[in-house]
């Protein structure tokens, strides 16, 4: 008699809570312009030749979202320059030195976290995280580390007066320009991931005091809902949760053809020849 065992893997919030988790991966890659422009296949067994808009190794990450107007315009302009340089066989300045992306298991910052700025004119002040950038390991803090800049570039060309406002600048996590605030003593600290008591989920804890740093609800916000538990299913459009969780497939020690024969009532009386795998 065969028995099945369910392997429960602890939930990892540092993997689930990504800024693009509610965006299709193909859409994110298209906005980055790191998809192939043309693929030359059918090369008699040889690998396909891919002509990229911008090769993934030459992508310049930014603290902005790839689908934002300003960033998307920059990607389109860079892809045109990249392609024209290939056609004219000219040198193209590929990329600046890549910033090291912090591994998922070491990333502990999320939107809504209370942090403390460690550099600049706002050193020692605390604020909330607005956005994060995993590609550059940078975050934006609400109202801190600002610089006076033009609100809308080129506004005078369309007859609108130029306006200036204070704009938040990114802070590097890898360079420790910003740190989390310990909920125990409200002092800057580092955090790490460890399993909870039930050993079914990873939680953030302060390395200084050992207190848990809860993940804010703002980190779970998407275009569809502010909090998962408050999401309202649309009848006729959304698949009900009960239907998703219903177990409709029972695994068997049989091939696909044998399962079809069993469902159709076909009995096989022939003895199959042995199969050898090399």
C-alpha positions in Angstrom: 0.0 0.0 0.0 1.4 3.4 -1.0 1.2 6.3 1.4 1.8 9.9 0.6 3.4 12.5 2.8 2.8 16.2 2.6 6.0 18.3 2.8 5.2 21.7 4.3 7.7 24.4 3.3 7.8 27.4 5.6 6.4 30.6 4.0 9.1 33.1 3.0 7.8 36.7 3.1 11.1 38.0 1.7 10.3 36.1 -1.6 6.5 36.7 -1.7 6.4 40.4 -1.0 8.1 41.8 -4.1 7.2 45.1 -5.8 6.2 43.3 -9.0 4.4 40.3 -7.5 1.1 41.4 -8.9 2.6 42.2 -12.3 3.1 39.6 -15.0 6.8 38.8 -15.3 6.6 39.1 -19.1 5.2 42.7 -18.8 8.0 43.7 -16.4 10.6 42.4 -18.8 9.0 44.2 -21.7 9.0 47.5 -19.9 12.7 47.0 -19.1 13.2 46.3 -22.8 15.3 43.2 -22.0 13.3 40.9 -24.3 14.4 39.6 -27.7 13.7 41.7 -30.7 14.1 38.8 -33.0 15.0 35.1 -32.5 16.8 33.2 -35.3 15.8 29.6 -34.8 15.8 26.3 -36.8 19.6 26.2 -37.0 19.8 22.4 -37.4 20.4 21.7 -33.7 22.5 24.8 -33.0 21.4 27.2 -30.2 19.0 30.0 -31.2 20.5 33.4 -31.9 18.6 36.2 -30.0 18.8 39.8 -31.0 17.7 41.8 -27.9 16.3 45.3 -27.6 18.8 45.6 -24.7 20.7 42.6 -23.5 19.8 41.7 -19.8 23.4 42.0 -18.9 23.4 45.6 -20.2 20.2 46.7 -18.3 20.7 49.8 -16.1 18.6 49.4 -12.9 17.0 52.3 -11.2 15.1 53.0 -8.0 12.1 53.9 -10.1 9.5 51.3 -11.3 10.2 50.1 -14.9 6.7 51.0 -16.0 6.9 54.6 -14.8 6.7 57.2 -17.6 10.1 58.7 -17.0 11.8 55.4 -16.6 10.0 53.8 -19.6 11.1 56.7 -21.8 14.7 56.2 -20.7 14.5 52.5 -21.5 13.0 53.2 -25.0 15.7 55.7 -25.8 18.4 53.4 -24.6 17.1 50.5 -26.6 17.0 52.6 -29.8 20.6 53.7 -29.2 21.6 50.1 -28.5 20.0 48.8 -31.7 21.3 51.6 -33.9 24.9 51.0 -32.6 24.6 47.3 -33.6 23.4 48.2 -37.1 26.1 50.7 -37.7 28.8 48.5 -36.0 29.7 51.3 -33.6 30.9 51.1 -30.0 28.1 51.4 -27.4 28.7 52.3 -23.8 27.2 49.1 -22.4 26.7 49.7 -18.7 27.9 51.2 -15.5 29.3 49.0 -12.8 26.4 46.9 -11.5 25.2 47.6 -8.0 25.2 44.4 -6.0 21.7 43.1 -5.4 21.2 42.0 -1.8 20.1 38.3 -1.7 16.4 37.7 -0.9 17.4 35.9 2.3 19.1 39.0 3.6 16.6 41.7 2.4 14.6 43.0 5.4 13.0 46.3 4.2 9.4 46.7 3.0 7.1 49.7 2.3 5.6 51.1 5.5 8.6 50.2 7.7 9.9 52.7 10.2 13.5 53.4 9.5 16.2 55.9 10.5 18.4 57.9 8.1 22.1 57.5 8.9 23.6 60.1 6.5 23.1 63.6 5.2 21.2 66.5 6.6 18.4 64.3 8.0 20.8 62.0 9.9 19.1 60.6 13.0 15.6 61.3 11.8 13.0 58.6 11.4 10.4 58.1 8.7 8.3 55.6 6.8 9.5 53.7 3.7 7.6 54.7 0.6 9.1 52.4 -2.1 11.9 49.9 -2.4 14.1 48.9 -5.3 15.5 45.4 -5.1 17.6 45.8 -8.3 19.6 48.7 -6.8 19.1 47.8 -3.1 17.8 51.3 -2.4 14.7 52.7 -0.6 12.8 56.0 -0.6 11.9 57.5 2.8 8.8 59.7 3.0 9.9 63.4 3.4 13.5 62.7 4.2 16.8 62.9 2.3 15.3 65.3 -0.2 16.6 67.6 -2.9 15.0 70.5 -4.6 14.2 69.6 -8.2 11.9 70.5 -11.1 8.4 69.0 -10.7 7.9 68.4 -14.4 10.8 68.6 -16.8 10.2 70.6 -20.0 7.0 72.2 -18.7 7.9 75.6 -20.2 7.8 74.1 -23.7 4.0 73.5 -23.3 3.3 76.9 -21.7 3.3 75.8 -18.1 5.4 77.7 -15.5 8.3 75.8 -14.1 7.6 74.6 -10.5 10.1 73.3 -8.0 9.5 70.8 -5.1 11.5 68.8 -2.7 12.0 65.3 -4.1 13.0 62.3 -2.0 16.3 60.7 -3.1 17.2 57.0 -2.8 19.1 55.7 0.2 21.4 52.7 -0.2 20.7 49.7 2.1 24.0 47.9 1.2 26.0 51.0 2.3 24.0 51.2 5.5 22.7 54.7 4.7 19.4 53.7 6.4 18.5 51.2 9.1 15.4 49.7 10.6 14.1 50.9 13.9 14.0 48.4 16.8 10.4 48.3 18.2 11.9 47.6 21.7 14.0 50.7 22.2 13.3 52.7 19.0 17.0 52.6 18.1 18.5 51.7 14.7 19.2 48.0 14.3 19.8 45.3 11.8 17.4 42.4 11.2 17.5 38.8 10.2 15.0 36.1 9.2 14.3 33.1 11.4 11.6 30.5 11.8 8.7 31.2 14.2 7.7 28.9 17.0 5.4 26.8 14.8 8.2 26.6 12.2 5.8 27.4 9.4 6.9 30.9 8.5 9.9 33.1 8.6 9.7 36.3 10.7 11.9 39.4 11.1 13.7 39.8 14.3 16.1 42.5 15.6 19.7 41.3 15.9 20.1 43.7 18.9 17.1 42.8 21.1 15.6 39.7 19.5 12.2 41.4 19.2 10.1 40.6 16.2 9.7 43.4 13.6 6.2 42.8 12.1 5.8 43.3 8.3 3.5 46.3 7.7 0.3 45.9 5.9 1.5 48.5 3.3 3.9 45.8 2.0 0.9 43.7 0.9 -0.8 46.4 -1.1 -1.5 45.7 -4.8 -3.7 47.2 -7.5 -6.5 44.8 -6.6 -6.6 45.1 -2.8 -5.1 46.9 0.2 -5.1 43.8 2.4 -5.6 40.2 1.2 -8.3 39.4 3.8 -10.4 42.4 2.6 -10.5 41.4 -1.0 -14.0 40.9 -2.4 -14.4 38.3 -5.1 -16.2 39.3 -8.3 -18.8 36.8 -9.2 -18.4 35.5 -12.7 -14.8 36.8 -13.0 -12.8 35.5 -10.1 -12.4 31.8 -9.4 -13.8 31.1 -6.0 -11.3 30.2 -3.3 -13.1 26.9 -2.5 -12.8 25.8 -6.2 -9.1 26.7 -6.2 -8.4 24.7 -3.1 -10.5 21.7 -4.2 -8.4 18.6 -4.8 -9.4 17.2 -8.2 -6.3 15.1 -9.1 -5.3 12.0 -7.3 -1.8 10.8 -8.2 -1.3 7.2 -9.2 1.6 4.9 -10.0 0.5 4.7 -13.6 1.4 6.3 -16.9 -0.9 8.8 -18.6 -2.1 6.1 -21.1 -2.8 3.7 -18.3 -5.0 6.3 -16.5 -7.0 6.9 -19.7 -7.5 3.2 -20.2 -8.7 2.8 -16.6 -11.2 5.6 -17.0 -12.5 4.2 -20.3 -12.7 0.7 -18.9 -10.1 -0.8 -21.3 -8.2 -3.8 -19.8 -4.7 -4.5 -21.1 -3.9 -8.2 -21.1 -0.6 -7.9 -22.9 2.6 -7.8 -20.9 4.7 -4.7 -21.6 8.3 -5.1 -22.6 10.9 -3.9 -20.1 12.1 -0.3 -20.6 15.7 0.6 -20.0 16.9 4.2 -19.4 20.5 5.3 -20.1 
